[in-house]
Amino acid sequence: INLSRTPLNGVLLDPFCGSGTILTEAMLMDYKNLIGSDNSEKAVENTETNIKWTADKFGKILKYYNIKILTNDIADIANKIDSNSVDAIITEPYLGKPLRGRESKEELIQQTEELKALYINSFRQFYKILKPSGTVVFIIPRFKCGNEWLTINIKNEISAIGGPASPASPCEAGRAGGGFKSEKIFEDRDYLVYSRPDQRVAREIWKFRS
């Protein structure tokens, strides 16, 4: 949320909201316009429960918040949220099947390819609902295979979405410049890596602007 640098009156969306961690943290930071979505009914139920718990625990009055929670697949989210209406998308998406450490390199490569397709399709949806110059803070996993990390390299594909060569919709074509641009988190690197030494999955934290 801090990395997004979104004003407090901005609209924040977590399209893989899970149990609502990002949304409840945003509530505690006094963001009032929040949208959550997940394709799991159980996850949506947990999010709603945790929002209510957070409000009760920390004295937040829900009638002063504009919070929408949707049960929806990411592939269809642009049909549920108005075009050009979201200031920031902040999310940890589906990171693949839990790893046991016995997976072959081929299995891990297959998982990276499946996730790559999911993430690219997600960004196509994001571009439709973000405001011009909207922000996406997004986790991209990497997987430990022996002594190497298998990464999901999709910066170029994400940068091309909505670009002038192949706009996905008339409203996208009208944006100056088009496409996503990654913003460096460090001077020498676009992303931050979060992991512990014993983890088989590390998280790359990326920031893109539409």
C-alpha positions in Angstrom: 0.0 0.0 0.0 2.8 2.4 0.9 4.6 1.6 -2.4 1.5 2.6 -4.4 1.6 6.2 -2.9 -2.1 6.5 -3.5 -3.9 9.4 -1.9 -6.3 8.5 0.9 -9.3 9.4 -1.2 -8.2 7.0 -4.0 -10.0 3.8 -4.9 -8.0 0.7 -4.0 -8.7 -2.7 -5.5 -7.4 -6.1 -4.4 -8.6 -8.6 -7.1 -7.1 -11.6 -5.3 -8.3 -10.5 -1.9 -8.1 -13.9 -0.1 -8.9 -13.3 3.6 -8.8 -9.5 3.2 -5.4 -8.7 4.6 -4.6 -5.8 2.2 -8.1 -4.4 2.5 -8.1 -4.4 6.3 -4.6 -2.8 6.3 -5.9 -0.1 4.0 -8.8 0.5 6.4 -6.3 1.0 9.3 -4.5 3.5 7.1 -7.8 5.4 6.6 -8.5 4.5 3.0 -12.2 4.7 2.5 -12.9 3.5 -1.0 -12.0 -0.2 -1.2 -12.9 -3.0 -3.6 -12.0 -6.7 -3.1 -12.6 -9.6 -5.4 -11.9 -13.3 -5.3 -13.1 -16.4 -7.2 -13.6 -18.3 -3.9 -16.8 -17.8 -2.0 -15.1 -18.9 1.2 -12.4 -16.2 0.6 -15.0 -13.5 0.1 -16.8 -14.7 3.3 -13.5 -14.5 5.2 -12.8 -11.0 3.9 -16.2 -9.8 4.9 -15.7 -11.3 8.4 -12.3 -9.7 8.8 -13.5 -6.3 7.7 -16.2 -6.4 10.3 -13.7 -7.6 12.9 -11.2 -4.8 12.0 -13.9 -2.2 12.3 -15.1 -3.5 15.7 -11.5 -3.9 17.0 -10.2 -0.6 15.9 -13.3 1.6 16.2 -13.8 2.1 12.5 -17.4 3.1 11.5 -18.2 1.1 8.4 -21.0 3.5 7.2 -18.2 6.0 6.5 -16.5 3.5 4.2 -17.3 2.6 0.6 -16.3 -1.1 0.5 -17.4 -3.6 -2.2 -16.5 -7.3 -2.1 -17.2 -9.3 -5.2 -17.2 -13.1 -5.8 -15.7 -13.0 -9.3 -13.0 -14.6 -11.5 -10.2 -12.3 -12.5 -10.8 -13.0 -16.2 -14.2 -11.2 -15.9 -13.4 -8.4 -13.4 -13.5 -5.6 -16.0 -17.2 -6.4 -16.6 -17.9 -5.9 -12.8 -15.9 -2.7 -12.2 -16.3 0.6 -14.2 -13.7 1.5 -16.7 -11.1 4.0 -15.6 -12.4 4.0 -12.0 -9.6 2.5 -9.9 -6.6 4.4 -8.7 -4.5 1.5 -7.5 -4.5 -2.3 -7.7 -2.5 -3.8 -4.8 -2.5 -7.6 -4.7 -0.7 -10.9 -4.1 -2.2 -13.1 -6.8 -2.5 -16.9 -6.9 1.1 -18.1 -6.6 0.6 -21.6 -7.8 0.3 -25.0 -6.0 2.1 -25.4 -2.7 5.5 -26.9 -3.2 6.8 -29.9 -1.3 10.3 -29.8 -2.6 10.0 -33.0 -4.7 8.8 -31.3 -7.9 10.9 -31.8 -11.0 12.3 -28.8 -12.9 9.8 -29.6 -15.7 6.9 -29.4 -13.2 8.1 -26.1 -11.9 8.6 -24.7 -15.4 5.0 -25.7 -16.3 3.8 -23.9 -13.2 5.6 -20.8 -14.2 4.1 -20.9 -17.7 0.6 -21.3 -16.3 1.1 -18.4 -13.9 2.6 -16.3 -16.6 -0.6 -16.7 -18.7 -2.8 -15.9 -15.6 -0.8 -12.7 -14.8 -0.8 -11.4 -18.4 -4.5 -11.9 -18.7 -5.0 -10.2 -15.3 -3.1 -7.1 -16.4 -5.3 -7.0 -19.6 -8.2 -6.7 -17.2 -6.4 -4.2 -15.0 -5.7 -1.8 -17.9 -9.4 -1.5 -18.6 -10.4 -0.5 -15.0 -7.4 1.6 -14.0 -7.5 5.4 -14.3 -4.9 6.9 -16.5 -1.6 6.9 -14.6 -3.1 4.3 -12.2 -0.8 2.1 -10.2 -0.4 -1.7 -9.8 1.7 -3.2 -7.0 1.9 -6.9 -7.9 3.6 -10.0 -6.6 5.4 -12.3 -9.1 6.7 -15.5 -7.5 10.0 -17.3 -8.2 10.6 -20.9 -7.4 13.6 -22.6 -5.9 14.9 -25.6 -8.0 18.1 -27.0 -6.6 20.5 -24.1 -6.4 18.7 -21.9 -9.0 15.6 -19.8 -9.0 13.0 -20.2 -11.8 11.5 -16.8 -12.5 8.5 -15.6 -14.5 9.7 -12.9 -16.9 6.7 -10.9 -18.0 7.9 -7.3 -17.8 7.9 -6.9 -21.6 4.5 -8.5 -22.1 2.9 -6.4 -19.3 4.5 -3.2 -20.8 2.9 -4.0 -24.2 -0.6 -4.4 -22.8 -2.8 -1.6 -24.1 0.1 -0.1 -26.0 -0.4 1.9 -29.2 0.4 -1.2 -31.4 -2.4 -3.3 -30.1 -4.9 -1.5 -27.8 -7.4 -3.9 -26.1 -10.3 -1.4 -26.3 -11.2 2.0 -27.6 -10.8 3.6 -24.2 -7.3 2.1 -23.9 -6.4 3.4 -27.4 -7.2 6.9 -26.3 -4.7 7.0 -23.5 -1.6 9.0 -24.2 1.4 6.7 -24.7 -0.5 3.5 -23.8 0.8 0.5 -22.1 2.2 -0.2 -18.7 5.5 1.1 -17.4 7.5 -0.5 -14.5 8.7 1.9 -11.8 12.0 1.1 -10.2 11.8 0.3 -6.5 15.6 0.5 -6.2 18.0 2.5 -8.3 19.4 -0.6 -9.8 16.4 -2.9 -9.9 12.7 -2.8 -10.8 11.5 -5.0 -8.0 12.0 -6.0 -4.3 12.6 -9.7 -3.5 11.0 -11.0 -0.3 11.9 -14.4 1.0 13.4 -16.4 3.9 16.4 -18.7 3.5 14.4 -21.9 3.8 11.6 -20.9 1.4 11.0 -22.6 -1.9 8.9 -19.6 -3.1 10.2 -16.1 -3.1 8.1 -13.0 -3.9 9.1 -10.3 -6.4 7.2 -7.1 -5.6 6.7 -5.0 -8.7 5.2 -1.6 -9.3 3.7 -0.7 -12.7 1.9 2.5 -13.8 -0.7 2.5 -16.6 
